[in-house]
Amino acid sequence: MIRKMMVGVALVMASMGMAFAQVDVNKADAASLDGVKGLGPAKTKAILEERTKNGDFKDWADLQQRVKGIGDKAAMRLSSAGLVVNGKPMAGAPAAEMKGQPESKPAKK
């Protein structure tokens, strides 16, 4: 019984790692973009339409300039949620945190 529980826990942990896969804005379809926390159907549609009209996004600045509503704060959140442009996260964005893991807290003085 313990062996079954350990296998179950291992499977859950493995699936959690896959949930944070990177999604490249230049290669992703609508379903993949909608899976990024912070992107909904309207923003996904705007990204896909802009990409279709004017080609791939060169970098994060290009994405922000061409898609209305993606400013610095939104870009940081999207990058932290796993969105990348040409395989690169936004510079300075924190890495995506795994759900279920305790957040690190600053040490008390």
LOVEX-140250 format. One record per residue: residue number from 1; residue in three letters; z, x negated, y negated of N, C-alpha, C, O in turn. Coordinates in Angstrom, 2 decimals. Example, Ala and Ser with C-alpha at 12.3 -4.5 7.8 and 13.67 -1.06 7.14 Angstrom:
residues 2
[atom 1,ala,[7.80,-13.19,5.69],[7.80,-12.30,4.50],[7.80,-13.20,3.30],[8.46,-14.24,3.32]]
[atom 2,ser,[7.08,-12.85,2.25],[7.14,-13.67,1.06],[7.87,-12.90,-0.03],[8.04,-13.41,-1.14]]
END
This chain:
residues 109
[atom 1,met,[0.00,-0.81,1.18],[0.00,0.00,0.00],[0.00,-0.86,-1.26],[-0.70,-0.56,-2.22]]
[atom 2,ile,[0.78,-1.92,-1.24],[0.82,-2.81,-2.39],[-0.55,-3.45,-2.60],[-0.99,-3.63,-3.74]]
[atom 3,arg,[-1.22,-3.79,-1.52],[-2.54,-4.40,-1.62],[-3.51,-3.45,-2.34],[-4.28,-3.89,-3.18]]
[atom 4,lys,[-3.47,-2.16,-2.00],[-4.34,-1.17,-2.63],[-4.04,-1.06,-4.12],[-4.94,-0.94,-4.95]]
[atom 5,met,[-2.75,-1.08,-4.45],[-2.37,-1.01,-5.87],[-2.87,-2.23,-6.62],[-3.35,-2.11,-7.75]]
[atom 6,met,[-2.76,-3.39,-6.03],[-3.21,-4.61,-6.68],[-4.73,-4.59,-6.89],[-5.21,-5.02,-7.93]]
[atom 7,val,[-5.46,-4.11,-5.90],[-6.91,-3.99,-6.03],[-7.26,-3.01,-7.14],[-8.17,-3.25,-7.93]]
[atom 8,gly,[-6.53,-1.90,-7.21],[-6.75,-0.90,-8.25],[-6.51,-1.48,-9.64],[-7.30,-1.25,-10.56]]
[atom 9,val,[-5.43,-2.22,-9.79],[-5.12,-2.84,-11.08],[-6.20,-3.85,-11.45],[-6.61,-3.92,-12.61]]
[atom 10,ala,[-6.66,-4.63,-10.49],[-7.71,-5.61,-10.75],[-8.99,-4.93,-11.21],[-9.66,-5.41,-12.12]]
[atom 11,leu,[-9.34,-3.81,-10.59],[-10.55,-3.08,-10.98],[-10.43,-2.52,-12.39],[-11.38,-2.57,-13.16]]
[atom 12,val,[-9.27,-2.00,-12.74],[-9.05,-1.47,-14.08],[-9.18,-2.59,-15.11],[-9.82,-2.41,-16.15]]
[atom 13,met,[-8.58,-3.72,-14.82],[-8.65,-4.84,-15.76],[-10.08,-5.35,-15.91],[-10.49,-5.71,-17.02]]
[atom 14,ala,[-10.84,-5.39,-14.84],[-12.23,-5.84,-14.91],[-13.07,-4.87,-15.73],[-13.93,-5.29,-16.50]]
[atom 15,ser,[-12.82,-3.58,-15.57],[-13.61,-2.59,-16.33],[-13.25,-2.63,-17.80],[-14.10,-2.32,-18.64]]
[atom 16,met,[-12.03,-3.00,-18.15],[-11.65,-3.12,-19.56],[-12.43,-4.23,-20.24],[-12.82,-4.09,-21.40]]
[atom 17,gly,[-12.67,-5.30,-19.54],[-13.44,-6.40,-20.11],[-14.87,-6.01,-20.37],[-15.47,-6.46,-21.35]]
[atom 18,met,[-15.43,-5.17,-19.53],[-16.81,-4.74,-19.72],[-16.94,-3.75,-20.88],[-18.02,-3.61,-21.45]]
[atom 19,ala,[-15.87,-3.08,-21.23],[-15.91,-2.09,-22.30],[-16.13,-2.76,-23.66],[-16.50,-2.09,-24.63]]
[atom 20,phe,[-15.91,-4.05,-23.75],[-16.04,-4.75,-25.02],[-17.28,-5.64,-25.05],[-17.28,-6.68,-25.71]]
[atom 21,ala,[-18.32,-5.24,-24.36],[-19.55,-6.02,-24.36],[-20.18,-5.96,-25.75],[-20.05,-4.97,-26.46]]
[atom 22,gln,[-20.84,-7.01,-26.12],[-21.50,-7.06,-27.41],[-22.76,-6.20,-27.38],[-23.45,-6.11,-26.37]]
[atom 23,val,[-23.03,-5.57,-28.52],[-24.22,-4.74,-28.68],[-25.02,-5.33,-29.83],[-24.55,-5.35,-30.97]]
[atom 24,asp,[-26.23,-5.80,-29.53],[-27.08,-6.40,-30.56],[-27.84,-5.29,-31.27],[-28.55,-4.50,-30.64]]
[atom 25,val,[-27.69,-5.24,-32.58],[-28.30,-4.18,-33.39],[-29.83,-4.19,-33.29],[-30.46,-3.16,-33.52]]
[atom 26,asn,[-30.42,-5.33,-32.95],[-31.88,-5.42,-32.85],[-32.43,-5.04,-31.48],[-33.63,-4.83,-31.34]]
[atom 27,lys,[-31.57,-4.94,-30.49],[-32.03,-4.65,-29.13],[-31.50,-3.33,-28.59],[-32.05,-2.80,-27.62]]
[atom 28,ala,[-30.46,-2.81,-29.18],[-29.76,-1.65,-28.64],[-30.52,-0.35,-28.87],[-31.23,-0.19,-29.86]]
[atom 29,asp,[-30.34,0.58,-27.93],[-30.88,1.93,-28.09],[-29.79,2.79,-28.74],[-28.69,2.31,-29.02]]
[atom 30,ala,[-30.11,4.07,-28.96],[-29.18,4.97,-29.64],[-27.85,5.09,-28.89],[-26.79,5.08,-29.51]]
[atom 31,ala,[-27.92,5.21,-27.58],[-26.69,5.39,-26.79],[-25.79,4.16,-26.91],[-24.57,4.29,-27.03]]
[atom 32,ser,[-26.38,2.98,-26.88],[-25.58,1.75,-26.99],[-24.93,1.63,-28.37],[-23.77,1.26,-28.48]]
[atom 33,leu,[-25.70,1.95,-29.41],[-25.15,1.89,-30.76],[-24.05,2.93,-30.95],[-23.03,2.64,-31.57]]
[atom 34,asp,[-24.24,4.14,-30.42],[-23.21,5.17,-30.53],[-21.93,4.77,-29.82],[-20.85,5.27,-30.15]]
[atom 35,gly,[-22.02,3.88,-28.86],[-20.85,3.42,-28.12],[-20.00,2.44,-28.90],[-18.88,2.14,-28.48]]
[atom 36,val,[-20.50,1.93,-30.01],[-19.73,1.00,-30.83],[-18.79,1.80,-31.72],[-19.22,2.69,-32.46]]
[atom 37,lys,[-17.50,1.50,-31.63],[-16.50,2.21,-32.44],[-16.84,2.03,-33.92],[-16.98,0.91,-34.41]]
[atom 38,gly,[-16.98,3.16,-34.62],[-17.30,3.11,-36.04],[-18.73,3.52,-36.34],[-19.08,3.78,-37.49]]
[atom 39,leu,[-19.57,3.58,-35.31],[-20.94,4.06,-35.49],[-21.06,5.44,-34.88],[-20.73,5.65,-33.71]]
[atom 40,gly,[-21.53,6.37,-35.67],[-21.77,7.72,-35.19],[-23.26,7.99,-35.15],[-24.07,7.10,-35.42]]
[atom 41,pro,[-23.64,9.20,-34.82],[-25.05,9.55,-34.71],[-25.85,9.34,-36.00],[-27.00,8.89,-35.94]]
[atom 42,ala,[-25.27,9.65,-37.15],[-25.99,9.50,-38.42],[-26.28,8.03,-38.73],[-27.41,7.68,-39.09]]
[atom 43,lys,[-25.28,7.18,-38.59],[-25.47,5.76,-38.89],[-26.39,5.11,-37.86],[-27.20,4.25,-38.20]]
[atom 44,thr,[-26.25,5.53,-36.60],[-27.14,5.03,-35.55],[-28.59,5.37,-35.86],[-29.48,4.53,-35.73]]
[atom 45,lys,[-28.82,6.60,-36.28],[-30.17,7.05,-36.64],[-30.72,6.22,-37.80],[-31.88,5.82,-37.79]]
[atom 46,ala,[-29.88,5.98,-38.82],[-30.31,5.19,-39.98],[-30.68,3.76,-39.56],[-31.67,3.21,-40.04]]
[atom 47,ile,[-29.90,3.17,-38.67],[-30.17,1.82,-38.19],[-31.50,1.78,-37.44],[-32.33,0.91,-37.68]]
[atom 48,leu,[-31.68,2.72,-36.52],[-32.91,2.74,-35.71],[-34.14,3.01,-36.56],[-35.19,2.39,-36.34]]
[atom 49,glu,[-34.04,3.92,-37.53],[-35.18,4.21,-38.40],[-35.55,2.99,-39.24],[-36.73,2.66,-39.39]]
[atom 50,glu,[-34.55,2.33,-39.79],[-34.81,1.14,-40.61],[-35.41,0.02,-39.77],[-36.33,-0.68,-40.22]]
[atom 51,arg,[-34.91,-0.15,-38.58],[-35.43,-1.19,-37.68],[-36.87,-0.89,-37.29],[-37.69,-1.80,-37.20]]
[atom 52,thr,[-37.19,0.39,-37.07],[-38.55,0.78,-36.71],[-39.51,0.57,-37.88],[-40.62,0.08,-37.68]]
[atom 53,lys,[-39.09,0.94,-39.09],[-39.95,0.83,-40.28],[-40.20,-0.62,-40.69],[-41.33,-1.00,-40.97]]
[atom 54,asn,[-39.14,-1.41,-40.73],[-39.22,-2.74,-41.35],[-38.90,-3.90,-40.42],[-38.75,-5.03,-40.89]]
[atom 55,gly,[-38.80,-3.66,-39.13],[-38.57,-4.74,-38.18],[-37.11,-5.09,-37.99],[-36.22,-4.48,-38.59]]
[atom 56,asp,[-36.88,-6.08,-37.15],[-35.53,-6.51,-36.81],[-34.77,-6.99,-38.03],[-35.34,-7.44,-39.02]]
[atom 57,phe,[-33.46,-6.88,-37.92],[-32.57,-7.38,-38.98],[-32.40,-8.89,-38.78],[-32.19,-9.36,-37.66]]
[atom 58,lys,[-32.48,-9.63,-39.87],[-32.40,-11.10,-39.80],[-30.96,-11.57,-39.58],[-30.71,-12.48,-38.79]]
[atom 59,asp,[-30.04,-10.93,-40.30],[-28.64,-11.33,-40.24],[-27.79,-10.17,-40.76],[-28.32,-9.11,-41.07]]
[atom 60,trp,[-26.49,-10.38,-40.86],[-25.60,-9.32,-41.31],[-25.91,-8.90,-42.74],[-25.85,-7.71,-43.06]]
[atom 61,ala,[-26.24,-9.85,-43.61],[-26.56,-9.50,-45.00],[-27.79,-8.59,-45.05],[-27.83,-7.65,-45.85]]
[atom 62,asp,[-28.78,-8.86,-44.23],[-29.98,-8.04,-44.17],[-29.64,-6.63,-43.69],[-30.13,-5.65,-44.25]]
[atom 63,leu,[-28.80,-6.51,-42.67],[-28.36,-5.20,-42.17],[-27.64,-4.44,-43.27],[-27.92,-3.26,-43.48]]
[atom 64,gln,[-26.72,-5.09,-43.96],[-25.96,-4.44,-45.01],[-26.85,-3.99,-46.17],[-26.62,-2.93,-46.75]]
[atom 65,gln,[-27.84,-4.78,-46.49],[-28.74,-4.45,-47.60],[-29.65,-3.27,-47.24],[-29.94,-2.43,-48.10]]
[atom 66,arg,[-30.10,-3.21,-46.01],[-31.10,-2.21,-45.61],[-30.51,-0.90,-45.12],[-31.21,0.12,-45.15]]
[atom 67,val,[-29.27,-0.88,-44.66],[-28.67,0.35,-44.14],[-27.53,0.77,-45.07],[-26.50,0.11,-45.17]]
[atom 68,lys,[-27.75,1.90,-45.74],[-26.77,2.42,-46.69],[-25.47,2.76,-45.97],[-25.48,3.35,-44.89]]
[atom 69,gly,[-24.35,2.38,-46.57],[-23.05,2.71,-46.02],[-22.42,1.61,-45.19],[-21.29,1.76,-44.72]]
[atom 70,ile,[-23.14,0.51,-44.99],[-22.54,-0.61,-44.27],[-22.23,-1.71,-45.29],[-23.07,-2.56,-45.60]]
[atom 71,gly,[-21.01,-1.66,-45.80],[-20.56,-2.67,-46.75],[-19.79,-3.76,-46.01],[-19.83,-3.84,-44.78]]
[atom 72,asp,[-19.11,-4.58,-46.76],[-18.38,-5.69,-46.15],[-17.29,-5.22,-45.19],[-17.17,-5.75,-44.08]]
[atom 73,lys,[-16.50,-4.24,-45.61],[-15.40,-3.77,-44.75],[-15.94,-3.13,-43.48],[-15.45,-3.40,-42.38]]
[atom 74,ala,[-16.96,-2.28,-43.62],[-17.54,-1.62,-42.45],[-18.16,-2.65,-41.52],[-18.03,-2.54,-40.30]]
[atom 75,ala,[-18.84,-3.64,-42.08],[-19.47,-4.68,-41.26],[-18.43,-5.46,-40.48],[-18.64,-5.79,-39.31]]
[atom 76,met,[-17.31,-5.75,-41.11],[-16.22,-6.48,-40.42],[-15.69,-5.65,-39.26],[-15.47,-6.17,-38.16]]
[atom 77,arg,[-15.48,-4.34,-39.50],[-14.97,-3.46,-38.43],[-15.97,-3.35,-37.29],[-15.60,-3.41,-36.12]]
[atom 78,leu,[-17.25,-3.19,-37.63],[-18.28,-3.06,-36.60],[-18.40,-4.34,-35.79],[-18.55,-4.30,-34.57]]
[atom 79,ser,[-18.33,-5.48,-36.46],[-18.40,-6.76,-35.76],[-17.21,-6.91,-34.83],[-17.35,-7.39,-33.70]]
[atom 80,ser,[-16.03,-6.51,-35.29],[-14.83,-6.58,-34.45],[-14.92,-5.65,-33.25],[-14.31,-5.90,-32.22]]
[atom 81,ala,[-15.71,-4.57,-33.41],[-15.88,-3.61,-32.32],[-16.97,-4.03,-31.34],[-17.20,-3.36,-30.34]]
[atom 82,gly,[-17.65,-5.15,-31.63],[-18.64,-5.67,-30.68],[-20.08,-5.66,-31.15],[-20.95,-6.09,-30.40]]
[atom 83,leu,[-20.36,-5.19,-32.37],[-21.73,-5.20,-32.88],[-22.10,-6.60,-33.33],[-21.32,-7.27,-34.00]]
[atom 84,val,[-23.28,-7.05,-32.97],[-23.78,-8.36,-33.38],[-25.19,-8.20,-33.94],[-25.89,-7.23,-33.63]]
[atom 85,val,[-25.60,-9.15,-34.76],[-26.97,-9.20,-35.29],[-27.57,-10.52,-34.81],[-27.08,-11.59,-35.14]]
[atom 86,asn,[-28.63,-10.41,-34.03],[-29.25,-11.59,-33.42],[-28.24,-12.42,-32.62],[-28.28,-13.65,-32.64]]
[atom 87,gly,[-27.35,-11.73,-31.94],[-26.38,-12.39,-31.08],[-25.19,-12.99,-31.79],[-24.36,-13.65,-31.16]]
[atom 88,lys,[-25.07,-12.76,-33.11],[-23.99,-13.38,-33.87],[-23.08,-12.33,-34.49],[-23.55,-11.38,-35.11]]
[atom 89,pro,[-21.76,-12.49,-34.31],[-20.83,-11.60,-35.01],[-20.80,-11.95,-36.49],[-21.27,-13.02,-36.88]]
[atom 90,met,[-20.27,-11.07,-37.30],[-20.17,-11.36,-38.73],[-19.16,-12.48,-38.93],[-18.08,-12.49,-38.34]]
[atom 91,ala,[-19.52,-13.42,-39.78],[-18.63,-14.55,-40.06],[-17.32,-14.04,-40.64],[-17.31,-13.26,-41.59]]
[atom 92,gly,[-16.22,-14.48,-40.07],[-14.91,-14.11,-40.56],[-14.32,-12.86,-39.94],[-13.17,-12.53,-40.19]]
[atom 93,ala,[-15.11,-12.16,-39.12],[-14.60,-10.95,-38.48],[-13.70,-11.32,-37.32],[-14.02,-12.23,-36.55]]
[atom 94,pro,[-12.56,-10.63,-37.19],[-11.68,-10.91,-36.05],[-12.34,-10.47,-34.76],[-13.13,-9.52,-34.74]]
[atom 95,ala,[-12.03,-11.14,-33.69],[-12.58,-10.79,-32.38],[-12.03,-9.45,-31.94],[-10.93,-9.06,-32.33]]
[atom 96,ala,[-12.80,-8.74,-31.14],[-12.37,-7.43,-30.64],[-11.13,-7.61,-29.78],[-11.07,-8.49,-28.93]]
[atom 97,glu,[-10.13,-6.75,-30.02],[-8.90,-6.81,-29.23],[-9.04,-5.89,-28.04],[-9.68,-4.84,-28.13]]
[atom 98,met,[-8.46,-6.27,-26.94],[-8.52,-5.46,-25.73],[-7.50,-4.35,-25.83],[-6.35,-4.58,-26.21]]
[atom 99,lys,[-7.92,-3.13,-25.50],[-7.02,-1.99,-25.49],[-5.98,-2.19,-24.41],[-6.24,-2.76,-23.35]]
[atom 100,gly,[-4.79,-1.71,-24.71],[-3.73,-1.79,-23.71],[-2.95,-3.09,-23.78],[-1.90,-3.22,-23.14]]
[atom 101,gln,[-3.43,-4.05,-24.54],[-2.72,-5.31,-24.68],[-1.87,-5.24,-25.94],[-2.33,-4.72,-26.96]]
[atom 102,pro,[-0.67,-5.74,-25.91],[0.17,-5.69,-27.10],[-0.42,-6.56,-28.20],[-0.92,-7.65,-27.95]]
[atom 103,glu,[-0.34,-6.06,-29.42],[-0.83,-6.83,-30.55],[0.16,-7.94,-30.85],[1.37,-7.76,-30.71]]
[atom 104,ser,[-0.36,-9.06,-31.28],[0.55,-10.15,-31.63],[1.16,-9.84,-32.99],[0.47,-9.40,-33.91]]
[atom 105,lys,[2.45,-10.09,-33.10],[3.17,-9.84,-34.33],[3.64,-11.17,-34.88],[3.97,-12.08,-34.13]]
[atom 106,pro,[3.66,-11.26,-36.22],[4.13,-12.52,-36.80],[5.59,-12.76,-36.44],[6.39,-11.83,-36.35]]
[atom 107,ala,[5.92,-14.00,-36.25],[7.31,-14.36,-35.92],[8.22,-14.08,-37.11],[7.84,-14.30,-38.26]]
[atom 108,lys,[9.42,-13.60,-36.80],[10.40,-13.35,-37.88],[11.03,-14.66,-38.28],[11.24,-15.55,-37.46]]
[atom 109,lys,[11.31,-14.75,-39.56],[11.93,-15.97,-40.10],[13.41,-15.88,-40.10],[14.08,-16.82,-40.51]]
END
